[in-house]
Amino acid sequence: FKADELMALCLALRLASTLPDISLKKSLYKILEKFLTYRFLDTAPSLEDLREKVSVKNIAYYRVEETIFHKVLHALFNEAPIEISYYTPHKHELTERVIKPLHLFCYMGSWHLIAFCTLKNGLRDFALSRIRNMGMLSQPVKLPKALPPIKDYIRKTFGLMRGEESIEVCLRFTPEISSWISEQVWFSGQEVSADKDGSLCLRFPVADFGEIKREILKYGSSVEVLAPEELRDEIRSEIKRMGKVYG
């Protein structure tokens, strides 16, 4: 192993702390320990160094049962269909689904399973935190030929830019936080411009206002929506409702 290759393996292992599967993480550490015992390098990093010098911390993520994650991973790599009891919070509804796992996706610290759902006859996103029970099935599930590519589905389903249609948003951040915002990527094709007073304007497309509203409200009075007017109205209405809560 080259030094950078081994260091990359060590860092990848530390980033694996986001996995909600203790037994899998222990297995990863055992693998790395075996590599390190061969002593290909005189300066190989120790696991203790790794624990002390590199760490990952996620907040506001959804908790996943370890057994659920382990079973989903097994089904995914064995291309096996599963039957799940899935809870939909906004409907307060529990449904039984037969699905075929196709892709496991970690989005902002929370785990999602992209799968073909026989009930909806198409690709669906299942948050692992909402799977209540699951069982393995022996009968195969046949996928339709016209199934869209997984990457296209993820692009349209997750993030600020979802779906086919888009609306351009323009946000102005105060000079106090503009330097922080300039370090962030909200969208790969975003446009950033700085004003003489030190404020910063950020332009990018969104498919709907759901996620961007939460991001805007997070910055309070340090950000102003310049466009579109519909988004300004929604933020203004939310601030009025907040005023009643704290009034």
N, C-alpha and C positions, 0 to 999 in steps of 0.2 A: 504494500500500500504506500502511496505517496502521502506526504504530510497533509496536504489539503483534502485528499480523499477521506482520510481517517477523521479529520476534523469535521468534514461535512456530515459523515455518519454520526458523529457524536452530537452535533447540533440537531440533526434530524430526529434523533432519539429524544432529545430534550423537548423539542416541539411536539413530540408525541404525547406530552402530558395532557393534551386536550382530549385524548381518547378516554371515554367513560368505561374502560374495561381494565380492571386492575391486573387480572391474570395475563392479559396481552402485554401490558406495560412491563410486567415482571419478566415475561419471555424475551422482550426486546433487550432489557438490561442484561439478561443471561447471555444472549447472543453477542452483545458488545463486549462483555467480560471475556468471553472465549477468544474474540479477536485480539483483545489487548494482551492476553496471556502469551500469544505467539511472539510478542515483542519484535515486530518487524522494524520498529523504530525505537531508537534510544530515548526519544523525547515524547513518546506516546502519552496523551492526556489520560489521567486516571478518572474513574467514575466519580470519585469524591470531588475532584476539580470541577467536573461537569456540573454536579449538583450545587456547588458553591458559587460558580461563576456565570452560569446561564440558567434562566428560569422563564416561565411563561405564566401570566395571570390573566384569566378571562373574567369579565363581570357581566351581569345581566344576561347570562346564557340560560338555556332551558335544561333542566336536569334529565338525564337519560338513565333508565335502569340498566345496570351492567349486563344482566342476563339477556335483555332485549337486544342490546348492541352486539353481543357475542353471537346470538342466533342470526341476526340480520347479516352480519359479516359472513357467517358460514353459508347462508343461503345465497348471498351475492356471488361468492367465488365458486360455489357449486352449481350455479345457475338453476337453483331450485325454487319453485313457487312456494309461497307461504300464505297462511290464512291469518288475518289480524283482526282484532277488535280496535277500532280507531275512533278516538274522541274528537269531535269538532266543537271547540269552545264557544264560538259565536252563535252556534245553533243549540248548544247543550245536548248534542246528539252522539250516540254511540252506534256505529255501524260495523257490520261484519264484511270484510273485504277479502277477496282472493287476488293476490298481486304477485308479479314476478319482479324481484329486485334487479335494477339495471345499473344504478350509480349511487354511491354514497358521497354526500357533499356536506362539508362543514362551512356554514355561512355565518360569519361574525360570532364564532364560538359555539354555534348551535348546529346540531346534526340533523340532516335531512336525507331521506331516501327517495330517489327518483325511481319510480316503478311503473310497470304497465298494470293498470287496474281493470279487472274483468267487469266490475260493476259499471264503470264509466266508459269502458272500451277505449282507453287512451292513456297517455302518460299523465301521472299525477305526482305531486310533491307530498310526501308524508313526513311530518316532523316526528322524529323518533321519540320525543318526550310525550307524544300523544298516543303512542301505541300502548294499549293496556294489556293485551295478551296476544300471543302468536304461537302458531304451530306449523311444523313442516308438512308439506304435501308431497305425495309421490307421483300424483298425476301431473303430467307436463302441461304448461300453458303455452299455447301457440301465439306468437307475436304477429300482428298484421304487417304486411309488406310496406305499407305507407307510413310507418312510424317515423316521426321526425328525428333528426340527430339529437343526441342527449345535450351536446354543447349549445345547440340552438334553443332547446327548451330551457336550459339554465339561464341563458342570456335574457330570454323573454320573461322569466318567472322571478328572478332574483335581482336585487339592486335597484338603484334609482331609475335606470332606464329599462323598463319592462314593456313587453308587447311590441306592436308594429308602429303605432302612432306615438308621436312625442310632442311635448310642449317645452319651449325654452324658458328656463327660469333664470332670473338675474337677482343675485343677492349682494348687498353691500354690507361689509363688516367694518366695524369701527377701528381706528388706528391701534387701540389697545390690544386687539387680538388678531389684527391683520397678518402679523408675522407668523402666528401659529397656523392660520388658515392657508397661507402661502406654501406651507410644507405638506398640505394634505391633497390627496387626489380623490375627488368626489365622483369624477367621471373621466375616462381616459382621454376624451376629446374636449375637455373643459377649456374655457378661455378665462384668463386672469389678467386684470388690469389694475394698476395702482393710481390713486388720485393724489394731488399735490398735498392734501391734508393728512396723508398717511393711511387713509381708508383703502379698502380693497374690494373690487367687484369681481364676482365669480359668475360665469355663465355656463350652463350645461342643459341638456335635454332630460326631461323626465316623462314617464308614461302615465303616471297618476300622482296625486298629491299626498298619498298616505304616508310613505316613508320620509319624504322630504319635509313634511310638516313636523314630524317628530325631531328631525335634525335641527330645523330652524328654531323651534321652541327651546331646544337644549341650550342655545346661546343667548336666550333672553333678549335684553335691550341692546346687545352688542351686534345685532344683525337686523337688517331691514330688507323686506321683499320689495324690489323695484318692479318686477314683472314676473308673471302676468297679473293682471288686476284680480282675476278670480282667486289666485292664491293669496293675495293681499287680504281679500275679503274673508277668506277662511281663517287666516291667522288672526285678523282683527276680531272675528266672532269668537274664536277660542280664547283670546285674551279677555274678552268681556265675560265669558263663562267662568274663567279663572278668577276674575275680580269678584264675582258673586260668591265663589267658594271662600275666598280669603277676606271678603268685605266685612 
